[in-house]
Amino acid sequence: MRKISILKALGPLFCAFFLVFILLFTPFNQIHRYTEKETDKFAVSPQSVETYIGNSIKHQAFANKKYLPIMGSSELARFDPFHPSVLADKYQRSYTPFLIGFNGTHSLAHYFYMDNLNREMKGRKLIFIISPQWFKSKKNKHGKIVTNRGINSLSFDTYITLEDVYRYIKHANPCDKTTKFMTKRLLSFPSVKRNFILQKNLILLSRGKKTGKYLATINNLQYCFLKAEDSLFQKIFFSVGSSNIKRLERILPSTYSHKKLDRLACKLGAKQSKSNPYEINDKFFKHKIVAGLHKLKNFQAKTDFLHGVEYNDLQLLLNLFAQNHNDVLFVIPPINGRWMQYTGLRQSMMRKFSKKIKYQLNLQGFNNIVDFVDRNHEPYFMYDTIHLGKRGWVALDQEIIKFMNKTKGTDKIKIDNQQFLSKKWLKVAANS
């Protein structure tokens, strides 16, 4: 009788496990094939987290060489008629921008995004927008810098999946300097530390040791399960945001003209930012700033972008760009100059930030850099306080055209992890 009672109690649990196994690992769960029309929608939909973490979508999309990856963060979701996706569609460019980024997708998140696409990304051109906000640190009341810690735990859990981490463990080289740094970096996140199997794997790798056969078997089972789960849930939760590209195109000149676009951007920028002296979009100013404006005077006087682990995370990503022989256009956007004056953010510090980033890039052979830092006072260059606006997008479009028309240079990439993965580099403040 007791055995029967136990079977009755455990029966539903066994049945549930059996059904999950069938759902994930039988032919019912075939990888969904997306049409080009569907991947085009994903390309212009940074509002959809599925496009960022969904591996089956990414692999299928980037098998098509027409897509130009544009990597960044929250600026990509701010559509207007001058957004790269709108201009590329309106003027029938040879490429279709594929937008990669959300609020919180710092260098480390982009590392894992790229790490999953090594085969598809080999030799490709791509645009990488380096947001100063990723590097944000502050000084405390004693003048000591409270160091930037890079991507926060919430964004890490949102944009870096368990599948990403298990895949990394599968191919990580224990003898590589980047492995030692990455494993310690991953172990700094609470969700990883709470996972006993991941923790054991990463500790071994951080000590330069390979994973044993027993642990490797568990890893493979976990990875296969997570991969099957990804494929299944991509089918169930297929969705895209709405970008209204065709509607936005209607106000643009019928033929491409940089001067006409810039004049139109200036005209619309003036029309849509009448409520404030900072040339911030009226809707943004009304809903995000006006209520607390009086509290923001000089609130950024102690803000600093020159120190912290984000510089190391960027170096990890540069390693992947080098391995994949990517031709990358790096973009350093400005911060709204009028807003900087009100909040106390120093332009001298922004120039040092730009100089430090360019030093890290140039010294290793990454020489395609667009530096907009000193264009922070140009009218309507910004949408709000930190994001590119109408004239900013038009200026970037010119740079993208040049970049896409240029054949790949002969610059030799020479990665220097000794310098740029060091703690010392985090503390270096470039001289102005």
Backbone torsions as a table, in degrees:
resi	resn	phi	psi	omega
1	MET	NA	-38.2	-178.4
2	ARG	-66.5	-39.3	179.5
3	LYS	-64.0	-39.4	179.3
4	ILE	-64.0	-41.3	179.5
5	SER	-63.3	-40.8	179.2
6	ILE	-65.0	-42.2	178.9
7	LEU	-63.0	-39.7	177.7
8	LYS	-63.1	-38.0	-178.4
9	ALA	-72.2	-41.4	-175.5
10	LEU	-89.1	-17.0	-177.6
11	GLY	-52.8	-51.6	-180.0
12	PRO	-59.9	-33.8	179.3
13	LEU	-67.2	-44.9	177.9
14	PHE	-62.2	-40.8	178.8
15	CYS	-61.9	-40.5	-179.8
16	ALA	-63.9	-44.9	178.2
17	PHE	-61.5	-41.6	-179.2
18	PHE	-63.5	-43.2	179.8
19	LEU	-65.9	-39.5	177.7
20	VAL	-63.7	-41.2	178.9
21	PHE	-60.9	-45.7	179.2
22	ILE	-61.6	-43.9	-176.8
23	LEU	-62.8	-38.8	-174.6
24	LEU	-88.2	-32.4	-167.9
25	PHE	-119.0	9.2	176.5
26	THR	-104.4	170.4	-179.8
27	PRO	-57.8	-15.6	176.9
28	PHE	-60.3	-27.4	-177.1
29	ASN	-103.1	59.6	174.6
30	GLN	-76.8	148.6	178.9
31	ILE	-61.7	126.8	-179.6
32	HIS	-70.1	130.3	178.8
33	ARG	-92.8	118.2	-180.0
34	TYR	-89.0	141.2	176.4
35	THR	-77.4	164.9	177.7
36	GLU	-63.7	-32.8	178.1
37	LYS	-63.8	-40.2	178.7
38	GLU	-68.1	-43.0	-180.0
39	THR	-69.1	-29.1	173.5
40	ASP	-61.8	-39.1	178.8
41	LYS	-67.1	-40.8	177.2
42	PHE	-62.6	-36.6	-176.3
43	ALA	-58.6	-34.2	-177.1
44	VAL	-106.4	24.2	-174.1
45	SER	-125.4	71.1	177.4
46	PRO	-71.1	-4.3	177.2
47	GLN	-76.1	-13.1	-174.8
48	SER	-100.6	109.8	-180.0
49	VAL	-62.3	-28.6	-179.8
50	GLU	-56.8	-35.4	-179.3
51	THR	-68.6	-22.9	-178.8
52	TYR	-86.6	-43.7	-175.2
53	ILE	-99.4	-12.2	-176.8
54	GLY	-80.3	108.2	-172.9
55	ASN	-71.8	-37.8	-179.1
56	SER	-64.3	-35.8	177.0
57	ILE	-63.6	-48.6	-175.5
58	LYS	-62.3	-44.7	-178.1
59	HIS	-61.8	-42.6	-179.4
60	GLN	-69.7	-41.0	-178.3
61	ALA	-63.6	-48.4	-173.4
62	PHE	-82.8	0.3	167.5
63	ALA	-69.4	-19.7	178.4
64	ASN	-92.3	117.4	-173.9
65	LYS	-74.0	-5.8	-179.0
66	LYS	-72.1	-20.3	-175.1
67	TYR	-79.6	130.5	174.5
68	LEU	-102.3	109.7	178.9
69	PRO	-66.1	127.5	171.4
70	ILE	-118.3	109.0	-174.4
71	MET	-102.3	138.1	-180.0
72	GLY	-173.8	-138.2	177.7
73	SER	-142.2	-130.5	-168.1
74	SER	-66.8	-19.2	-179.8
75	GLU	-62.5	-25.6	-175.6
76	LEU	-69.1	-23.8	-177.3
77	ALA	-84.5	-5.3	-175.5
78	ARG	-93.4	84.9	-176.6
79	PHE	-78.0	136.3	167.3
80	ASP	-148.5	179.6	-175.0
81	PRO	-62.7	-12.4	-174.8
82	PHE	-108.3	5.6	177.6
83	HIS	-61.6	144.9	-177.9
84	PRO	-52.3	-37.3	-179.3
85	SER	-67.2	-37.4	-179.5
86	VAL	-69.9	-47.3	-178.5
87	LEU	-64.3	-40.0	-179.5
88	ALA	-64.3	-38.7	179.9
89	ASP	-74.3	-43.5	-177.8
90	LYS	-61.0	-43.8	-173.8
91	TYR	-102.8	19.4	171.1
92	GLN	48.9	54.1	179.0
93	ARG	-68.0	165.3	-179.0
94	SER	-77.6	-4.8	-178.1
95	TYR	-129.7	157.9	173.4
96	THR	-117.8	116.4	178.3
97	PRO	-59.8	134.3	173.3
98	PHE	-112.4	109.9	-171.7
99	LEU	-81.9	125.8	-175.8
100	ILE	-126.7	99.3	177.6
101	GLY	156.2	149.5	178.0
102	PHE	-140.9	175.6	169.1
103	ASN	-61.5	116.8	179.1
104	GLY	105.2	-4.1	177.8
105	THR	-87.5	86.7	178.8
106	HIS	-83.2	-171.0	-176.3
107	SER	-57.1	-39.4	-176.8
108	LEU	-66.4	-40.6	176.8
109	ALA	-62.2	-42.0	179.4
110	HIS	-68.1	-29.7	175.5
111	TYR	-58.5	-50.1	-177.2
112	PHE	-70.4	-31.2	174.3
113	TYR	-60.5	-48.5	-179.2
114	MET	-69.7	-37.3	-177.1
115	ASP	-60.0	-29.4	179.5
116	ASN	-80.5	-10.7	-173.3
117	LEU	-123.3	28.4	-175.4
118	ASN	-54.4	-42.8	-177.4
119	ARG	-68.3	-46.8	-176.9
120	GLU	-71.0	-28.1	-175.9
121	MET	-90.5	-4.2	-177.8
122	LYS	-53.6	124.5	173.1
123	GLY	71.4	8.4	-175.6
124	ARG	-83.8	155.2	167.7
125	LYS	-83.2	148.0	173.7
126	LEU	-156.0	159.0	178.2
127	ILE	-106.8	133.8	178.7
128	PHE	-128.5	113.7	-179.5
129	ILE	-93.4	116.1	-177.5
130	ILE	-94.9	106.2	-177.6
131	SER	-80.7	127.3	176.2
132	PRO	-56.6	-30.0	-176.7
133	GLN	-62.6	-25.8	178.1
134	TRP	-61.7	-26.4	-172.1
135	PHE	-100.5	11.1	-169.4
136	LYS	-67.4	124.6	172.1
137	SER	-126.9	167.0	176.3
138	LYS	-132.7	157.9	172.3
139	LYS	-98.6	138.6	178.0
140	ASN	-80.4	-176.6	-175.4
141	LYS	-64.9	-17.0	178.4
142	HIS	-92.8	2.4	179.0
143	GLY	85.5	2.6	179.8
144	LYS	-85.9	137.0	-177.9
145	ILE	-73.4	127.4	172.4
146	VAL	-88.7	104.7	-165.5
147	THR	-62.9	139.4	173.4
148	ASN	-63.5	134.5	-177.8
149	ARG	-107.2	10.9	178.7
150	GLY	75.8	-151.3	-177.4
151	ILE	-58.9	138.2	-179.9
152	ASN	-84.0	169.2	-173.8
153	SER	-62.8	-37.8	-179.6
154	LEU	-64.6	-46.6	178.7
155	SER	-66.4	-37.0	177.0
156	PHE	-58.8	-48.7	-178.2
157	ASP	-67.7	-27.2	-179.0
158	THR	-78.5	-41.9	-169.1
159	TYR	-107.5	-11.4	177.6
160	ILE	-118.5	112.7	-172.9
161	THR	-90.5	165.5	174.9
162	LEU	-60.4	-37.1	177.4
163	GLU	-59.4	-41.3	177.8
164	ASP	-58.5	-45.0	-176.1
165	VAL	-69.9	-42.6	178.4
166	TYR	-64.6	-38.3	177.3
167	ARG	-63.3	-41.7	177.9
168	TYR	-59.7	-45.2	-178.9
169	ILE	-61.4	-37.5	-178.5
170	LYS	-59.2	-39.8	-174.4
171	HIS	-110.3	4.3	-177.9
172	ALA	-66.5	138.1	176.9
173	ASN	-95.4	113.5	-175.4
174	PRO	-61.2	-21.8	-176.7
175	CYS	-88.4	-6.7	-176.0
176	ASP	-81.9	138.2	-179.9
177	LYS	-61.5	-35.6	-179.3
178	THR	-67.4	-32.1	178.9
179	THR	-64.4	-45.3	179.8
180	LYS	-60.3	-42.1	179.7
181	PHE	-68.6	-46.5	-176.1
182	MET	-63.0	-42.5	-178.0
183	THR	-63.1	-42.1	177.3
184	LYS	-65.8	-36.2	179.0
185	ARG	-64.0	-45.3	-179.6
186	LEU	-64.7	-37.5	-179.5
187	LEU	-69.8	-6.8	177.6
188	SER	-83.4	-6.8	-177.7
189	PHE	-98.5	131.5	-175.7
190	PRO	-54.8	-41.1	-177.1
191	SER	-64.9	-30.1	177.1
192	VAL	-77.4	-42.6	-179.6
193	LYS	-62.9	-29.2	-180.0
194	ARG	-76.9	-16.0	-178.0
195	ASN	-94.1	106.9	-172.8
196	PHE	-59.3	-42.9	-176.9
197	ILE	-66.2	-46.6	178.2
198	LEU	-61.3	-43.2	-178.6
199	GLN	-60.0	-44.8	-179.4
200	LYS	-63.2	-43.4	178.0
201	ASN	-59.7	-49.1	-173.7
202	LEU	-69.7	-34.3	177.2
203	ILE	-65.4	-42.3	177.3
204	LEU	-60.2	-47.2	-179.1
205	LEU	-63.7	-39.2	-179.4
206	SER	-65.0	-22.9	177.9
207	ARG	-93.7	7.1	178.8
208	GLY	77.7	20.6	-178.2
209	LYS	-108.4	148.4	177.6
210	LYS	-81.1	157.9	176.9
211	THR	-76.1	134.0	178.5
212	GLY	-67.9	167.6	-176.1
213	LYS	-61.2	-42.7	-178.0
214	TYR	-62.6	-47.0	-179.1
215	LEU	-68.4	-36.8	178.6
216	ALA	-62.6	-37.3	178.3
217	THR	-64.8	-44.8	177.5
218	ILE	-60.9	-42.5	179.3
219	ASN	-59.1	-45.3	-178.9
220	ASN	-63.7	-40.4	178.0
221	LEU	-63.7	-45.2	179.0
222	GLN	-61.3	-45.1	-178.0
223	TYR	-63.6	-44.3	179.0
224	CYS	-62.3	-41.4	179.1
225	PHE	-62.7	-47.7	-177.9
226	LEU	-65.7	-35.3	178.5
227	LYS	-66.5	-43.0	177.8
228	ALA	-65.8	-38.7	177.9
229	GLU	-62.4	-42.8	178.3
230	ASP	-59.1	-46.1	-178.7
231	SER	-61.8	-42.9	-178.9
232	LEU	-65.5	-48.7	-174.5
233	PHE	-74.7	-20.7	173.1
234	GLN	-64.6	-37.9	178.8
235	LYS	-67.7	-41.2	-175.3
236	ILE	-71.4	-41.8	-172.9
237	PHE	-105.3	26.4	176.8
238	PHE	-57.6	120.0	178.7
239	SER	-159.1	154.4	175.0
240	VAL	-137.3	153.6	174.7
241	GLY	-78.4	177.7	179.9
242	SER	-110.1	123.9	-177.8
243	SER	-106.8	-17.0	178.2
244	ASN	52.8	41.9	-176.4
245	ILE	-58.6	-47.1	-176.5
246	LYS	-61.1	-37.8	179.2
247	ARG	-65.7	-41.0	-179.0
248	LEU	-68.1	-29.2	-177.7
249	GLU	-67.9	-22.9	-170.4
250	ARG	-61.2	-29.5	-175.9
251	ILE	-88.3	-4.8	-176.7
252	LEU	-81.6	153.8	175.3
253	PRO	-57.5	146.4	-176.7
254	SER	-66.1	-32.9	175.4
255	THR	-117.1	151.2	-174.1
256	TYR	-69.3	131.1	173.2
257	SER	-150.5	116.1	-178.8
258	HIS	-59.3	-42.4	-178.6
259	LYS	-64.0	-43.4	179.5
260	LYS	-65.3	-41.0	179.1
261	LEU	-64.5	-42.3	-179.5
262	ASP	-65.2	-41.1	177.7
263	ARG	-64.2	-41.9	179.2
264	LEU	-65.7	-41.1	178.3
265	ALA	-61.3	-40.6	179.2
266	CYS	-64.9	-43.7	-178.9
267	LYS	-63.3	-47.5	-179.4
268	LEU	-69.3	-36.2	178.1
269	GLY	-61.1	-43.4	178.7
270	ALA	-64.7	-39.6	-178.3
271	LYS	-66.4	-33.1	-172.3
272	GLN	-101.1	10.5	178.4
273	SER	-140.0	49.3	-177.4
274	LYS	-85.4	-15.1	-170.0
275	SER	-83.6	-5.2	-173.1
276	ASN	-152.0	159.7	-178.1
277	PRO	-86.2	5.1	-174.5
278	TYR	-101.5	1.2	-177.3
279	GLU	58.3	36.2	175.1
280	ILE	-92.6	140.5	178.2
281	ASN	-49.2	132.8	-174.6
282	ASP	-56.3	-45.0	-178.0
283	LYS	-64.0	-43.0	179.4
284	PHE	-63.6	-44.6	-178.6
285	PHE	-62.4	-42.6	-178.3
286	LYS	-65.7	-44.4	-173.2
287	HIS	-88.4	-25.0	-172.3
288	LYS	-113.2	-21.8	-169.4
289	ILE	-122.0	-46.2	-165.1
290	VAL	-55.2	-37.8	-176.7
291	ALA	-64.1	-34.9	-177.7
292	GLY	-112.0	18.3	-174.8
293	LEU	-56.2	-41.4	-175.7
294	HIS	-64.0	-21.7	-179.0
295	LYS	-86.7	-9.4	-171.5
296	LEU	-97.3	-2.0	178.0
297	LYS	-59.9	119.6	178.1
298	ASN	61.5	19.1	-176.7
299	PHE	-71.7	-14.2	179.6
300	GLN	-105.2	15.1	-177.1
301	ALA	-59.9	-29.4	-178.9
302	LYS	-104.4	8.9	179.8
303	THR	-72.3	142.2	-175.1
304	ASP	-140.3	136.9	178.2
305	PHE	-114.6	18.6	-168.7
306	LEU	-105.0	-6.1	-173.8
307	HIS	-133.7	152.5	171.2
308	GLY	124.2	169.0	-170.1
309	VAL	-69.4	-16.2	179.1
310	GLU	-57.9	-31.5	177.7
311	TYR	-65.0	-37.8	175.4
312	ASN	-67.9	-41.2	179.1
313	ASP	-62.1	-39.7	176.0
314	LEU	-61.2	-38.7	179.3
315	GLN	-63.4	-39.0	176.3
316	LEU	-58.5	-43.1	-180.0
317	LEU	-66.4	-38.6	177.9
318	LEU	-61.7	-32.9	174.8
319	ASN	-59.1	-42.7	179.4
320	LEU	-68.0	-42.6	177.3
321	PHE	-57.1	-41.2	-179.8
322	ALA	-66.8	-45.2	-179.9
323	GLN	-61.6	-36.0	-177.6
324	ASN	-88.7	-0.2	-178.2
325	HIS	54.8	41.9	178.6
326	ASN	-76.0	145.3	173.3
327	ASP	-102.1	106.4	-168.5
328	VAL	-112.5	132.7	169.4
329	LEU	-99.1	111.8	179.8
330	PHE	-90.7	133.1	-177.8
331	VAL	-119.6	125.7	176.2
332	ILE	-110.3	103.3	-177.3
333	PRO	-78.1	160.3	177.2
334	PRO	-88.1	-179.0	169.0
335	ILE	-118.6	142.0	-177.2
336	ASN	-47.7	115.7	-174.6
337	GLY	-63.2	-39.3	-179.8
338	ARG	-67.6	-38.0	177.8
339	TRP	-68.5	-37.2	177.0
340	MET	-58.8	-43.3	-179.7
341	GLN	-63.0	-38.4	-179.2
342	TYR	-71.8	-39.6	-173.9
343	THR	-93.2	-6.3	175.5
344	GLY	87.6	7.8	177.8
345	LEU	-70.4	130.7	-171.1
346	ARG	-88.4	128.7	176.4
347	GLN	-68.3	-30.0	177.3
348	SER	-62.2	-38.6	178.0
349	MET	-68.8	-39.3	177.7
350	MET	-61.4	-38.1	178.1
351	ARG	-67.2	-37.0	176.5
352	LYS	-66.2	-38.8	176.3
353	PHE	-59.5	-49.0	179.4
354	SER	-59.3	-42.9	-178.5
355	LYS	-65.2	-39.8	-179.5
356	LYS	-66.8	-44.1	178.1
357	ILE	-61.4	-46.2	-177.6
358	LYS	-66.1	-34.9	176.4
359	TYR	-62.1	-45.9	-179.6
360	GLN	-62.8	-37.1	179.7
361	LEU	-76.1	-53.4	-174.5
362	ASN	-61.3	-42.1	-175.9
363	LEU	-62.0	-23.5	-178.7
364	GLN	-102.7	4.1	174.5
365	GLY	97.2	7.4	176.0
366	PHE	-91.0	95.6	-169.3
367	ASN	-108.5	-1.2	176.1
368	ASN	-88.0	94.7	-175.1
369	ILE	-132.1	131.0	172.8
370	VAL	-109.1	115.2	-177.6
371	ASP	-108.5	107.6	-179.6
372	PHE	-98.9	5.7	-171.0
373	VAL	-54.0	-39.3	-177.5
374	ASP	-87.8	9.3	176.1
375	ARG	-101.3	21.2	-173.4
376	ASN	-70.6	-16.2	179.1
377	HIS	-103.6	3.1	178.8
378	GLU	-69.9	132.3	-176.9
379	PRO	-56.5	129.4	172.3
380	TYR	62.0	25.2	175.4
381	PHE	-75.3	-27.2	-177.6
382	MET	-112.6	149.8	176.5
383	TYR	-81.0	-44.5	-177.7
384	ASP	-137.2	-127.2	-179.0
385	THR	-87.2	-34.2	-172.5
386	ILE	-130.9	-8.6	-174.2
387	HIS	-104.4	142.2	176.6
388	LEU	-55.8	138.9	178.4
389	GLY	-111.4	-157.4	-171.9
390	LYS	-57.5	-54.1	-179.2
391	ARG	-71.9	-26.5	175.3
392	GLY	-65.1	-43.6	177.9
393	TRP	-65.1	-40.0	179.5
394	VAL	-62.1	-42.8	178.4
395	ALA	-64.0	-41.8	179.3
396	LEU	-66.2	-36.7	179.7
397	ASP	-58.0	-41.0	177.2
398	GLN	-59.4	-41.2	-179.5
399	GLU	-69.5	-36.6	178.6
400	ILE	-66.0	-41.5	178.4
401	ILE	-58.3	-48.0	179.1
402	LYS	-59.6	-44.7	-177.8
403	PHE	-62.7	-43.4	-177.5
404	MET	-71.8	-27.1	179.5
405	ASN	-84.2	-12.4	-176.0
406	LYS	-89.2	134.3	175.0
407	THR	-72.7	154.8	-177.0
408	LYS	-60.9	132.0	-177.2
409	GLY	-72.2	175.8	-179.7
410	THR	-100.6	13.3	179.2
411	ASP	-57.9	133.5	178.1
412	LYS	-93.4	125.4	177.7
413	ILE	-84.0	125.4	178.7
414	LYS	-130.8	97.7	-174.7
415	ILE	-70.4	134.6	179.7
416	ASP	-122.3	79.2	179.6
417	ASN	-72.5	-24.5	179.3
418	GLN	-57.1	-41.7	-179.6
419	GLN	-84.8	-46.5	-166.5
420	PHE	-92.3	-4.4	169.0
421	LEU	-104.7	9.9	-179.0
422	SER	-85.2	156.4	174.4
423	LYS	-68.1	-29.7	-179.4
424	LYS	-60.9	-39.6	-178.1
425	TRP	-63.9	-31.2	179.9
426	LEU	-63.5	-27.4	-174.4
427	LYS	-96.8	-6.1	-177.8
428	VAL	-75.1	128.6	173.3
429	ALA	-110.9	115.4	-175.8
430	ALA	-59.7	141.7	175.5
431	ASN	-71.6	142.5	-178.9
432	SER	-75.3	NA	NA
